[in-house]
Amino acid sequence: MRFYTVDLNGKEYVAVENTDKKLVTLDSIGIKVSDMNEFIKRFDGLKDAIEKGVSSGNALDDYRILAPIPVPMQDIICLGVNYKEHIDETIDVHDFTNKQDAVYFSKRVNRCNDPDGIIPVYDFVDSLDYEAELGVVLKKDAFRVSAEEASDHIFGYTMINDVSARNLQFKHQQWYRGKSLDGYTPMGPCIVTKDEISDAHDLSIECFVNNEKRQSSNTSRMITTVEEAISELSQGMTLKAGTVIATGTPGGVGMGFKPPKFLQPGDIVKCSIKGIGELVSKVGC
């Protein structure tokens, strides 16, 4: 199933895609949830009712798709340099070629940027960059789980553009500020439940800037897998239901080109992942 958060007459609703690829709010089939965070926690208990009721719901006509999780419960956990080609292209900036372990950092998100949203321009950012990434959403708390057990904790998958201010990222040594400015987390267009993705480690992932293909890879090239990351992070740290993990970006980011190809006002950025869809953003003018 594919779940969305939509704006309908100024109010946010959780919606599901029916067999005609139309969106139906959960409210219209008698399921009341306050937001996607609550729905994720209750999903296992609601799944059967949704499957039975979705065909009877009223399909929406006039609505706007928002980020599937507009306000995450906690910071997004990110994997850095999780594709070899990204390590290779950034060696002049920071050499990770001999790293033995996963690189983790967090990304503050006051509110996720919506599909077809505007990436804001700040006058103190001179090197705005894009990073297409597979996002993983957990449906129940994970603590001290094995890699084999990790799959049972996954609700589904989404797409994230880990927008980055490179000058801030490296100015402060730690990456937190350069990754966390308001508007720097486009997410969407939906969350696809785990059962709809036969293999999360065999998905094409691409990014285009003004129709120029910049990134083109496959999630099979991840160094640390989704399950390995969940397991390692959960050793001593509870990953709560609703946790979002961004799994890293492949090669082709703006700073990897010589000379760099950073985003400019008016640019259109389109990220795509097989089975999930497209996430389009415009850089503000």
C-alpha positions in Angstrom: 0.0 0.0 0.0 1.0 3.6 -0.6 0.2 6.2 2.0 0.2 10.0 1.7 -0.4 13.0 3.8 -2.6 15.5 1.9 -3.9 19.0 2.5 -7.7 19.1 1.9 -9.3 22.5 2.4 -6.6 23.6 4.8 -6.6 20.4 6.9 -4.2 17.5 6.9 -5.3 14.0 6.3 -3.6 10.6 5.9 -4.7 9.0 2.6 -4.2 5.7 0.9 -4.0 4.9 -2.8 -6.8 2.7 -4.1 -6.6 0.2 -7.0 -7.5 3.0 -9.5 -4.5 5.0 -8.2 -6.8 7.5 -6.7 -6.3 8.8 -3.1 -8.8 8.0 -0.4 -8.6 9.5 3.1 -8.6 7.1 6.0 -11.4 9.3 7.5 -13.7 8.5 4.6 -13.5 4.7 5.4 -14.1 5.2 9.1 -10.5 5.2 10.4 -9.6 8.2 12.5 -5.9 9.1 13.0 -4.5 12.4 14.0 -1.5 12.2 11.6 1.0 9.9 9.9 3.0 9.4 13.1 0.0 8.0 14.9 -1.0 5.9 11.9 2.4 4.3 11.7 2.2 3.1 15.3 -1.3 1.7 14.7 -0.7 0.3 11.3 -0.6 -3.4 12.1 -3.9 -3.2 13.8 -5.5 -1.1 11.0 -4.2 -2.9 8.0 -7.1 -5.3 7.5 -9.7 -2.6 7.9 -7.9 -0.5 5.3 -7.7 -3.3 2.8 -11.4 -4.0 3.2 -12.6 -0.4 3.2 -10.4 1.3 0.6 -12.6 0.4 -2.3 -15.6 2.1 -0.7 -13.9 5.4 0.1 -14.5 8.6 -1.8 -11.7 9.4 -4.2 -10.2 12.8 -3.8 -10.3 15.4 -6.5 -8.9 18.7 -5.1 -6.0 18.2 -2.8 -2.3 18.9 -2.3 0.2 16.3 -1.5 2.4 17.1 1.5 5.5 15.3 2.8 4.2 11.9 4.1 5.6 12.7 7.6 5.3 16.5 7.7 6.7 16.7 11.3 8.9 13.7 12.2 8.9 12.8 15.9 12.7 13.1 16.2 15.7 14.1 14.1 16.2 12.1 10.9 19.1 9.6 11.3 21.4 9.7 8.2 24.1 7.4 6.9 27.0 9.3 5.4 29.2 8.2 2.5 27.3 4.9 2.1 28.0 4.4 -1.6 31.6 3.8 -2.8 31.2 6.2 -5.8 30.2 9.0 -3.4 33.3 8.3 -1.3 35.5 8.4 -4.5 34.0 11.7 -5.7 34.5 13.5 -2.4 38.0 12.3 -1.6 39.4 15.8 -2.1 37.0 17.2 0.5 37.3 14.4 3.0 39.0 11.1 2.6 36.7 8.2 3.7 38.4 5.5 1.5 39.8 3.7 4.5 36.7 3.9 6.7 35.8 0.6 8.5 32.5 1.5 10.0 29.3 3.3 9.0 29.1 7.1 9.3 26.0 8.3 11.2 24.8 11.9 11.7 21.4 13.5 12.4 19.4 16.1 10.5 17.1 18.5 12.4 13.7 18.8 10.7 11.2 21.2 12.1 9.0 20.4 9.1 9.7 18.3 6.0 9.6 20.1 2.7 6.7 18.9 0.5 6.8 17.4 -2.9 6.8 20.2 -5.5 8.0 22.5 -2.7 10.6 25.3 -2.7 14.1 24.8 -1.4 14.8 28.2 0.3 17.8 30.3 -0.6 19.8 31.7 2.3 22.3 34.5 1.7 25.0 32.8 3.9 24.9 29.6 1.8 27.1 29.6 -1.3 27.2 25.9 -2.1 23.7 24.4 -2.1 23.7 20.7 -3.0 21.3 17.8 -3.5 21.4 14.2 -2.4 18.8 11.6 -3.5 18.3 9.0 -0.8 16.1 6.0 0.1 14.3 6.7 3.4 13.3 4.0 5.8 10.4 4.4 8.3 10.1 2.2 11.4 6.7 1.0 12.6 7.7 -0.2 16.1 10.4 0.5 18.6 13.7 -1.3 17.9 16.2 -2.0 20.7 19.0 -4.5 20.5 17.6 -6.1 17.4 19.7 -8.3 15.1 20.0 -7.6 11.4 17.7 -10.6 10.8 15.1 -9.1 13.1 15.3 -5.6 11.7 13.0 -6.2 8.8 10.1 -6.8 11.2 10.4 -3.3 12.4 10.1 -1.6 9.0 6.9 0.1 8.1 7.9 1.2 4.6 10.1 3.3 2.4 10.1 6.9 1.1 12.4 9.3 -0.7 14.5 12.0 0.8 16.5 14.8 -0.8 19.2 15.5 1.8 19.7 19.1 0.7 23.1 20.3 2.1 24.8 23.7 2.5 28.3 22.5 1.9 30.1 25.6 3.2 28.3 25.3 6.5 28.7 21.5 6.6 32.5 21.8 6.5 32.9 25.1 8.3 31.6 23.6 11.5 33.4 20.2 11.2 30.2 18.4 12.3 27.6 18.2 9.6 24.5 19.0 11.7 23.9 22.7 10.8 24.7 22.4 7.1 22.1 19.7 6.8 19.4 21.1 9.0 18.3 24.5 7.7 14.5 24.9 7.3 13.3 23.5 4.0 16.3 21.3 3.5 14.4 18.0 3.8 12.1 17.4 0.9 10.4 14.0 1.5 7.9 12.0 -0.5 5.7 11.7 -2.4 4.5 8.8 -0.2 5.5 6.0 2.0 5.3 2.6 0.3 4.8 -0.3 2.7 7.5 -2.9 3.0 5.5 -5.6 1.4 5.3 -3.6 -1.8 9.1 -3.4 -2.2 10.4 -6.9 -3.0 14.0 -5.9 -2.4 15.0 -2.5 -0.9 18.5 -3.3 -2.0 17.7 -3.5 -5.7 16.1 -0.2 -6.6 17.3 2.3 -9.2 17.9 5.7 -7.7 18.4 8.9 -9.8 18.6 12.6 -9.5 18.1 15.2 -12.3 18.8 18.9 -12.2 17.0 20.8 -14.9 16.6 17.5 -16.8 20.4 16.8 -16.6 21.0 13.4 -15.1 23.4 13.9 -12.2 22.9 10.7 -10.1 22.2 7.3 -11.4 22.8 4.2 -9.3 21.2 1.3 -7.5 20.5 0.7 -3.8 22.4 -2.6 -4.2 25.5 -0.5 -4.0 24.9 0.5 -0.4 27.9 -0.3 1.8 25.8 -0.6 5.0 22.4 -2.2 4.4 19.1 -1.0 5.8 19.0 -4.0 8.2 22.6 -3.6 9.3 22.0 0.1 10.1 18.9 -0.6 12.1 20.6 -3.3 14.1 23.7 -1.4 14.8 21.9 1.8 15.8 19.6 -0.1 18.1 22.4 -1.5 20.2 22.0 0.6 23.2 19.8 3.2 21.6 16.0 2.8 21.2 14.8 3.6 17.7 11.2 4.6 18.3 8.2 3.9 16.0 8.1 6.6 13.3 11.9 6.9 13.2 13.1 7.9 9.7 16.5 6.8 8.5 18.1 8.3 5.3 20.4 5.6 3.9 22.9 7.7 2.0 23.4 9.1 -1.5 25.2 7.7 -4.5 27.8 9.5 -6.6 26.9 12.5 -8.7 26.3 15.2 -6.1 27.1 18.8 -7.0 30.4 19.0 -5.1 31.7 15.9 -6.8 32.0 17.6 -10.2 35.1 19.5 -11.3 34.3 22.3 -11.2 31.4 21.8 -8.7 27.8 22.0 -10.0 26.0 23.5 -7.0 22.3 24.4 -7.2 21.2 27.9 -8.4 18.0 29.9 -7.9 15.3 28.6 -10.2 16.8 25.1 -10.6 14.4 22.1 -10.7 15.6 19.1 -8.8 14.0 15.7 -9.5 14.8 12.6 -7.4 13.4 9.3 -8.3 13.5 5.8 -6.9 12.0 2.7 -8.6 8.8 1.7 -6.9 8.4 4.9 -4.9 8.0 7.7 -7.5 9.4 11.1 -8.0 10.3 13.9 -5.6 10.5 17.3 -7.4 11.7 20.6 -5.8 12.5 24.0 -7.1 15.3 26.2 -5.7 13.8 29.5 -4.6 14.6 32.7 -6.5 
